[in-house]
Amino acid sequence: MNYAAIKRRDVANGPGVRVSLFVSGCEHRCPGCFNPEAWDFAYGRPFTAEVERSILDDLAPAFVKGLSLLGGEPFDPRNQPALAPFLERVRRAYPDKSVWCYTGYLFDRDLRPGGRAWTEHTEGMLRNIDVLVDGPFVQGEKDLSLRFRGSANQRILRCAASLEAGELVFWQGET
């Protein structure tokens, strides 16, 4: 897997100061996407063990609230084999920090068994994500006043809580 960028101190992609990893590769190709260069799976640099260690180090300060995954598309089946074990390492190292993930897939359709993005790694990723912002960016529903999402169709879900409840649990703040 390649990554497009790492923002080591980000305040736009979840609450508080966060480390944000922008992965490369996306098949959604949403018109109006803020990051079209990251559609290419070969864009950026390889996501190596050294890069993982660097991100884990960046998460260490107490003022850092957590990790945000963006893209590209973190849940593309080609990115999941690298991200699933990485998220497990993040969760083990920092159980009190939150993990946010942005995806163009829908939690209750595409990221469930039989869904178009489901792989043997999907559930492991979902179990280590606190908040999932799901749904493709829709230019006609773009709204700059929305918090932590680009278009009105996108949902902000408490991911692990939704898995446990067996129904959608919407984010109400913090985490």
N, C-alpha and C positions, 0 to 999 in steps of 0.2 A: 504494500500500500504506500502511496505517496501522500504528502500533506502539502497544502497550499501556503499556510501561514500558521504562526502561533502568536497570539497576543498574550503577553505575559502579565499584563495588568489591564483588564478589560472591564468596563462598567456598563456596557450596552447589551450584553447577551445573557441576562439573568441578574438577580439581585446582588448587590455588593460588588466588591472587587473580585474578579475571577480570572482564571487562566482559560483562554479559548483556543481550541485546536480546530483548524479549518482543514478538513480532509479533502483530497482530490478525487474527482470522479462523480458524475451525476448524469443519469439518463433522463431526468425530468425535464431539464432545459426550459424552465419556466420563462416565458416572455417577461422582461423587466427584472430579471434576477440581478441582485446586487453583486454577484460574484461569478460571472459567466466564465472567467478564465479557469475556474476550478471544475468546470464540467469535464475536462480532459483528465483521464485517469493517470496519464504520464506527467501531468503538470506538477511543478514543485520539486520537493526533495523526498527521498526515501524515509519512511517512518521506522527508524532503527531503534535498537535497545538504548543507544546513547540519547536519542531524542526523548524516549520514554522517561529515562532517568532525569533528564533536564526538566521535563514537565513535572515529575514528582517532586523535584527540588523546588520548583517555582510555586508549588501548592503548599509548601511547608509553613510560610509565615502565618501567624494567627490572624492577620487582617485579611487574608485571602479566604473568601467564602466558599469557593469550589471551582469545579471544572465545567466548561461548556463545550460541547461538540457541535460543530457546524460543517458546512460543506461549500461545495460538493454535497455528497449524500452519505452520512455515516452508516445508514442502514442498507446501502447498496450491498448485495450479496458478496461482491468482491472486496469490500472494506470490512465486513463483519469478522473474518478470521483474525485480523490484526487487532481490532477494537475490543472484541469480547474479553480476551485475556488481559488487555491493558486496563479495561474498566474494573476488572476483578482486583488488579494490583492497586489501583487508585482507591477502591473501597476498603481494601485491607489496610493500606497505609493511612488513610484519612476517613475513618468511619463517620466522623461528625461533619464532614464537608459535603456539600451537595453536588450532584452531577445533573446538569441540564443537557438536553440533546434536541437539536432541531432537525426535522426530517420532512420531506415532501410526501412520505407515505402516511397512510392513515392507520393509527394504532389498532382499531377494531376491525379492519378489513385486510390490510396488507401485511401487518406485523403479527398475525395470528397463524396458527398451523393451517397450511394450505394457501396462505396469502402469497402474493407475488414477490414479497421480499423475505419470506420465511426461510430460514436455513437452520442448521443444527446449532448455530451461534446466537440466534435472535433472542431466545428467552433469557440466555445468560446476560446479554446486553441489557434487555429490559429490566431485569431484576436489579441491576446496578445503576439504574437511572432514576433519579428522584422526580424530575419534571421533564416531560416530553412535549415539545411544541410540534404538533403534527399538521399535515396538509400542505399541498403545494402553494407556493406564492401565486396569487391571482392578481394580475396588474389592475384589473377593473375593480377589485376590492381593496386596493392599497389604501392604507389609512395611517398616516404618520403619527396620529394621536394614540394609537394602540400601544400598549406596554408590552415589550418583549416579543412582538410579532409584526409582520409586515403587511398582512392582509386579513380582512375580517373573517374569512373562512377558516383561518388557522385556529386550532384549539390549544389551550395550555392545560395539560393533564398531569395529575400526580400519577406517575407511571407505576411504581411499585404498588401503590395503594389501589390502582385500577386493576392490576393483576390479581391482587389478593381479594378484592371485592367481587371480581368477575363482572364488573360494569365500569363505565367511565366515571372517574372521580376527577373533578375539575380543580385546578389550582386556584386558591383564593388569596395567595400572597405568601411572602417570604420563601423559605427553603433555599 
